[in-house]
Amino acid sequence: MDKILDAILADELNALGSIPVPDSYRGVTLHADEVMMFEGLSGREKDPRASLHLDEVPTPQPGPGEVLVAVMASGINHNTVWSSIFEPLPTFSFLSRYGKTSPQAARHDLPYHVLGSDLAGVVLRTGEGVVPWRPGDEVVAHCLSVELHHPDGHSDTMLDPEQRIWGFETNFGGLAELALVKANQLMPKPDHLTWEEAAASGLVNSTAYRQLVTTNGANLKQGDVVLIWGASGGLGSYATQLALNGGAVPVCVVSSPDKVEACRRMGAELVIDRAAEGYRFWKDEHTQDPREWKRFGSRIRELTGGRDPDIVFEHPGRETFGASVFVARRGGVIVSCASTTGYAHTYDNRYLWMSLKRIVGTHFANYREAWEANRLIEMGRIHPTLSEVRPLEETGQAVYDVHHNRHQGKVGVLCLAPREGLGVRNTELRARHEASINRFRTGPRSVV
């Protein structure tokens, strides 16, 4: 592994194809024999630092259509939080089900699960039939894994019955020194970003792009008012940028003064600190409070000059969904990609059917959508929202922080990269956007 890293750091990328790949590598894992370790605890009480391990695991060989990547950096997503606390169910059931589909997939069904659905790194080896990528290519990965043996996936690969999220529903993920991906997961690394910055955007930016911009989601247009929950978080920070970039008007909902300021640094003018304004959408565990929906809707209208949201960008789920349906304008759309506060959504359907509103479900993005979202990063139109970076050894703490919402934007993880600030190729483009790239950091980060 040292020789691989030395070649990358020395910019001798053409040599990577001839350097032997190690038989094993370090990866952040879950263990199948520990899935009951949190039995009897609530989700908030479950501690990822106890369930996540940094293990030496055997290196998989790339099969047809697959690529082995040296991972310089990765990132933390909510699916790693869910995996680490074994909710809504242990991921080993995903691996078992996938393993039954083919001999190649059977390699994923192991008593350990290497997690992670983001990476930035360098191609080491390619399997049979891989044409566009070769050893030495600098890449980022999106997390859609598809088989495409069924016709349903050929108009939109997200509809493939065998669609899975890499590093969550498959093994050999990106929180590791090496990762195994399909060739059609790879995209060019934006050359003005560091490794850790480039790794921050893959999952969340692509998810927000499909959810907000495309016809598979909300089909954003100029002038739309977009209510964005968690607007300074991983998903919301990209949704806010995409709304602004597309000529829309984001109404950002956050939960602290620091997060208000983060939204303002992105250029958002309309921000609601829901904690400071004391919104409580639930009277108790079983009963919502429509008066709070109305108070919230009035606050949105106050900010927008009397307009209700054309689009509600939903991902918290249970806690906010009733309010989201209520505040959307007549004929508006509530577009949902997750349920981080609970999967059982309750809302008053009168406000949906009588006001001709729509609920649209979206999930990650297809390859074309992910590619277009990455292109906006490459162009400097959308910027990574990296707030902090931890070494691979501290992944458990990073996941714990995201689990308890102690973060802004994205939390990055250095895998093979020995320090922050490496990997920049286009210094001119970077110089034009340095302030925007660093706006989520706790202090300015300059790259020499």
C-alpha positions in Angstrom: 0.0 0.0 0.0 2.9 2.4 0.7 4.2 2.0 -2.9 0.7 2.8 -4.2 0.5 5.9 -2.1 4.0 7.0 -2.9 3.2 6.8 -6.6 0.1 8.8 -6.2 1.8 11.5 -4.1 4.7 11.7 -6.5 2.3 12.1 -9.5 3.5 8.9 -11.0 0.0 7.7 -11.9 1.1 5.8 -15.0 3.1 3.4 -12.8 0.1 2.2 -10.8 -0.8 -0.5 -13.2 2.5 -2.3 -12.6 2.6 -1.9 -8.8 1.3 -5.0 -7.0 -2.0 -4.7 -5.2 -1.8 -5.8 -1.6 -3.6 -8.9 -0.5 -5.4 -6.9 2.2 -6.4 -3.4 3.2 -7.9 -1.4 6.1 -11.6 -0.8 6.0 -14.3 0.4 8.4 -16.5 -2.6 9.0 -19.6 -3.9 10.8 -19.5 -7.5 12.2 -22.4 -9.9 11.6 -22.1 -11.4 15.0 -22.7 -8.0 16.7 -26.0 -7.1 15.1 -27.9 -7.5 18.5 -25.4 -5.5 20.5 -27.8 -2.5 20.9 -30.9 -4.6 21.7 -33.3 -2.7 24.0 -31.8 0.7 23.3 -33.5 3.6 21.5 -32.0 4.8 18.2 -30.5 7.9 19.9 -28.8 5.7 22.5 -27.0 3.5 20.0 -23.4 4.4 19.7 -21.7 3.9 16.3 -18.3 4.1 18.0 -19.1 0.7 19.6 -20.2 -1.1 16.4 -17.7 0.3 13.8 -14.3 -1.4 13.5 -11.2 -0.6 11.5 -10.2 -4.0 10.2 -7.6 -5.5 7.8 -9.7 -7.3 5.2 -8.9 -9.4 2.1 -8.7 -7.4 -1.2 -11.4 -8.3 -3.7 -10.4 -8.8 -7.3 -12.4 -6.8 -9.9 -14.7 -8.9 -12.0 -16.2 -8.1 -15.4 -17.3 -4.4 -15.4 -15.7 -3.7 -12.1 -12.9 -1.4 -10.9 -10.6 -1.4 -7.9 -9.9 2.1 -6.6 -7.3 3.4 -4.2 -9.4 5.6 -1.9 -7.8 8.8 -0.9 -10.8 10.2 0.9 -14.4 9.4 1.7 -17.4 10.9 3.5 -20.0 10.2 6.1 -23.7 9.8 5.0 -26.8 9.0 6.9 -26.9 5.5 5.4 -23.7 4.8 7.3 -25.4 6.1 10.5 -28.3 3.7 9.8 -25.9 0.8 9.1 -23.9 1.4 12.3 -27.0 1.3 14.6 -28.5 -1.6 12.6 -31.6 0.3 11.7 -34.1 -0.2 10.2 -32.5 -3.6 9.9 -29.0 -5.0 9.8 -27.3 -4.5 6.4 -26.2 -8.2 6.4 -29.7 -9.0 5.1 -29.0 -6.8 2.1 -25.7 -8.6 1.5 -27.3 -12.0 1.8 -30.0 -11.1 -0.7 -27.5 -9.6 -3.1 -25.2 -12.6 -2.8 -27.9 -15.0 -4.1 -28.3 -13.1 -7.4 -25.0 -14.3 -9.1 -21.7 -15.9 -8.4 -20.0 -12.5 -8.8 -22.4 -10.9 -6.3 -21.8 -13.8 -3.9 -18.5 -12.3 -2.9 -20.4 -9.5 -1.1 -22.1 -11.9 1.3 -19.5 -11.9 4.1 -19.5 -11.9 7.9 -18.2 -8.3 7.8 -19.5 -5.3 5.8 -17.1 -2.6 4.6 -19.2 0.6 4.6 -19.1 3.9 2.8 -21.0 5.4 -0.2 -18.5 8.1 -1.2 -15.0 8.2 -2.5 -12.4 10.2 -4.3 -9.3 8.2 -5.5 -7.3 6.7 -8.2 -8.1 3.6 -10.4 -5.7 0.7 -9.7 -7.2 -2.2 -11.6 -10.0 -2.8 -14.1 -12.0 -6.0 -14.8 -12.8 -7.5 -18.1 -14.8 -5.3 -20.4 -14.0 -2.0 -18.7 -13.2 0.5 -21.5 -13.5 4.1 -20.3 -11.3 3.8 -17.2 -7.7 2.7 -16.7 -5.1 2.6 -13.9 -4.0 6.1 -12.9 -7.3 7.9 -13.6 -8.4 10.2 -10.8 -12.1 9.6 -10.1 -15.0 10.1 -7.8 -17.8 7.5 -7.4 -21.5 7.8 -7.2 -23.2 5.1 -5.2 -25.7 3.6 -7.6 -25.1 -0.1 -8.2 -27.3 -1.7 -10.9 -27.4 -5.0 -12.9 -29.6 -3.9 -15.8 -30.8 -7.4 -16.7 -34.4 -6.3 -16.6 -36.1 -3.9 -19.1 -37.4 -1.6 -16.3 -34.0 -0.2 -15.7 -33.3 0.9 -19.2 -35.2 4.2 -19.3 -34.2 5.1 -15.8 -31.6 3.0 -14.1 -33.0 3.8 -10.7 -36.0 1.6 -11.7 -33.8 -1.4 -12.1 -35.3 -4.1 -9.8 -31.7 -4.9 -8.8 -30.8 -1.3 -7.9 -28.7 -1.0 -4.8 -26.7 1.6 -2.9 -23.0 0.7 -2.9 -21.4 0.6 0.5 -24.9 0.2 2.1 -26.6 -2.6 0.3 -23.4 -3.9 -1.2 -19.9 -4.6 0.3 -16.5 -3.1 -0.3 -17.5 0.5 0.3 -15.5 3.7 0.3 -14.6 4.1 4.0 -11.4 2.1 3.4 -8.1 2.2 1.7 -9.4 0.3 -1.3 -12.9 0.0 -2.8 -14.6 -2.1 -5.4 -17.1 -0.3 -7.7 -18.8 -0.9 -11.0 -17.2 1.0 -13.9 -20.5 2.9 -14.4 -20.2 4.4 -10.9 -17.1 6.4 -11.8 -16.9 10.0 -12.8 -14.0 12.4 -13.3 -12.6 14.0 -10.1 -13.1 17.8 -10.2 -9.5 18.9 -10.7 -9.7 22.1 -8.6 -10.7 20.2 -5.4 -8.6 18.4 -2.8 -9.3 14.7 -2.3 -11.4 15.3 0.8 -13.4 18.0 -0.9 -14.0 15.9 -4.1 -15.3 13.0 -1.9 -17.8 15.1 -0.1 -20.4 15.6 -2.9 -21.1 12.3 -4.7 -24.1 10.9 -2.8 -25.7 14.1 -1.5 -25.2 16.3 -4.5 -26.6 13.7 -6.9 -29.5 12.9 -4.6 -30.4 16.6 -4.3 -30.0 17.1 -8.1 -32.5 14.4 -9.0 -34.9 15.3 -6.1 -35.0 19.0 -6.9 -33.9 19.7 -10.5 -35.0 16.8 -12.8 -38.3 15.7 -14.2 -37.9 12.6 -12.0 -38.1 14.9 -9.0 -39.6 18.4 -8.5 -38.6 19.8 -11.9 -37.4 23.1 -10.5 -37.9 26.3 -12.5 -36.7 29.9 -12.1 -38.6 31.8 -9.4 -39.9 28.7 -7.5 -40.1 29.1 -3.8 -38.4 26.0 -2.3 -38.7 25.1 1.4 -35.5 23.2 2.3 -35.4 21.3 5.6 -32.0 20.9 7.2 -30.6 23.4 4.7 -27.1 23.5 6.2 -26.8 19.7 6.4 -25.4 17.2 3.8 -28.4 17.1 1.5 -29.8 20.5 2.3 -26.6 22.4 1.6 -26.6 21.1 -1.9 -30.3 21.7 -2.4 -29.8 25.3 -1.3 -27.0 25.8 -3.8 -29.0 24.1 -6.6 -32.0 26.3 -5.9 -29.9 29.5 -6.0 -28.0 28.3 -9.1 -31.3 27.6 -10.9 -32.9 31.0 -10.1 -35.2 29.7 -7.4 -35.9 31.2 -3.9 -34.8 28.9 -1.1 -36.4 29.2 2.3 -33.9 27.5 4.5 -34.9 25.7 7.8 -32.2 25.1 10.3 -31.8 24.6 14.0 -29.1 26.9 15.3 -27.6 30.4 14.7 -24.4 28.8 13.3 -26.5 27.0 10.7 -28.3 30.2 9.9 -25.0 31.8 9.2 -23.9 28.8 7.0 -27.0 29.3 4.9 -26.3 33.0 4.5 -22.8 32.3 3.4 -24.2 30.2 0.6 -26.3 33.2 -0.5 -29.7 32.3 1.0 -31.6 35.3 2.3 -34.7 33.6 3.8 -33.8 31.5 6.8 -35.8 30.1 9.6 -34.2 29.0 12.9 -36.8 26.5 13.9 -35.3 26.0 17.4 -35.1 29.7 18.1 -38.7 30.2 17.0 -39.9 27.2 19.0 -41.8 25.2 16.4 -43.2 21.9 17.9 -45.1 20.1 15.2 -46.0 17.2 17.6 -48.0 17.7 20.9 -46.9 14.2 22.0 -45.6 11.0 20.5 -49.0 10.3 18.7 -50.6 13.7 18.1 -49.5 16.5 15.7 -50.4 20.2 16.3 -52.0 21.8 13.2 -51.7 25.2 14.9 -47.9 24.9 14.6 -48.3 24.1 10.9 -50.2 27.3 10.5 -47.8 29.3 12.5 -45.0 27.9 10.4 -46.8 28.6 7.1 -47.4 32.2 8.2 -43.7 32.6 8.9 -42.9 31.4 5.4 -45.4 33.8 3.8 -43.9 36.6 5.9 -40.5 35.9 4.4 -41.7 35.4 0.8 -44.1 38.3 0.6 -47.2 36.0 0.8 -46.1 33.1 -1.3 -46.3 29.4 -0.2 -43.6 27.0 -1.3 -43.9 25.6 -4.8 -41.6 22.8 -3.7 -40.9 21.3 -0.3 -37.5 19.5 -0.2 -38.3 16.7 2.3 -35.9 14.3 4.0 -36.5 14.4 7.8 -39.7 12.4 7.4 -42.0 11.7 10.4 -41.2 14.9 12.4 -41.8 17.3 9.6 -44.0 15.6 6.9 -47.4 16.8 8.2 -46.1 20.4 8.2 -44.6 19.9 4.7 -47.9 18.8 3.2 -49.7 21.7 4.9 -47.4 24.5 3.8 -46.9 23.5 0.2 -48.9 25.8 -2.2 -52.0 24.7 -4.0 -50.7 22.5 -6.8 -47.3 22.3 -5.2 -45.0 19.3 -4.7 -43.6 17.6 -1.7 -40.5 15.6 -2.8 -39.1 13.1 -0.4 -35.8 11.2 -0.5 -35.4 10.0 3.1 -36.9 9.7 6.6 -34.1 10.5 9.1 -36.6 11.1 12.0 -38.8 8.1 11.2 -40.4 6.2 8.3 -44.1 6.3 9.4 -45.3 9.6 8.0 -48.6 11.1 9.1 -50.4 14.0 7.5 -53.8 15.4 6.9 -54.8 14.2 3.5 -57.4 17.0 3.0 -54.6 19.4 2.5 -53.2 17.1 -0.2 -56.2 16.1 -2.3 -58.3 19.2 -1.9 -55.4 21.5 -2.9 -54.1 19.2 -5.7 -50.7 18.8 -4.2 -48.4 15.9 -5.1 -46.0 13.8 -3.1 -43.1 12.5 -5.2 -40.6 9.9 -4.0 -37.0 10.0 -5.2 -34.0 7.9 -4.4 -30.4 8.8 -5.2 -29.9 9.4 -9.0 -29.2 7.6 -12.2 -25.8 7.7 -13.8 -26.7 10.6 -16.2 -28.1 12.7 -13.3 -25.1 11.9 -11.1 -22.8 12.8 -14.0 -24.6 16.2 -14.6 -24.5 16.9 -10.9 -20.7 16.2 -10.8 -20.3 18.4 -13.9 -21.7 21.4 -11.9 -19.0 20.7 -9.3 -16.4 20.5 -12.0 -17.5 23.9 -13.4 -17.4 25.6 -10.1 -21.2 26.3 -10.1 -21.8 24.1 -7.0 -19.3 23.7 -4.3 -18.5 21.0 -1.7 -19.9 21.8 1.8 -17.2 20.1 3.7 -17.1 21.2 7.4 -14.5 19.0 9.0 -12.2 16.1 8.2 -11.2 13.1 10.3 -8.7 10.3 9.8 -10.0 6.8 8.9 -9.2 5.8 12.5 -11.8 8.3 13.8 -14.7 7.2 11.5 -16.7 6.0 14.5 -16.6 9.5 16.1 -17.5 11.1 12.7 -20.5 8.8 12.3 -21.5 9.5 16.0 -21.4 13.3 15.3 -23.7 13.0 12.2 -26.0 10.7 14.1 -26.5 13.4 16.7 -26.6 16.3 14.2 -23.5 17.9 15.6 -22.2 18.7 12.2 -22.9 21.1 9.3 -22.6 20.2 5.6 -20.5 17.1 5.1 -17.9 15.4 7.3 -15.0 14.0 5.4 -12.7 11.1 6.1 -9.0 10.7 5.0 -8.4 7.2 3.8 -5.0 6.9 2.0 -4.4 10.6 1.9 -1.9 11.4 4.6 -3.2 15.0 5.2 -5.7 17.5 4.0 -5.1 19.8 1.0 -3.7 17.3 -1.5 -4.9 16.5 -5.1 -5.5 19.9 -6.6 -4.7 20.1 -10.3 -6.4 23.3 -11.5 -5.2 26.1 -9.2 -6.6 28.8 -11.3 -10.2 27.6 -11.1 -9.7 27.0 -7.4 -8.4 30.5 -6.8 -11.6 31.9 -8.2 -13.8 29.8 -5.8 -11.6 29.4 -2.7 -13.9 31.3 -0.4 -17.0 29.3 -1.5 -15.1 26.0 -1.2 -14.2 26.8 2.3 -17.4 28.5 3.5 -18.5 25.5 5.6 -15.1 25.0 7.3 -14.6 26.1 10.9 -11.6 28.2 9.7 -10.2 29.1 6.3 -8.3 26.4 4.4 -5.8 27.5 1.8 -4.2 25.0 -0.5 -0.5 25.6 -1.3 
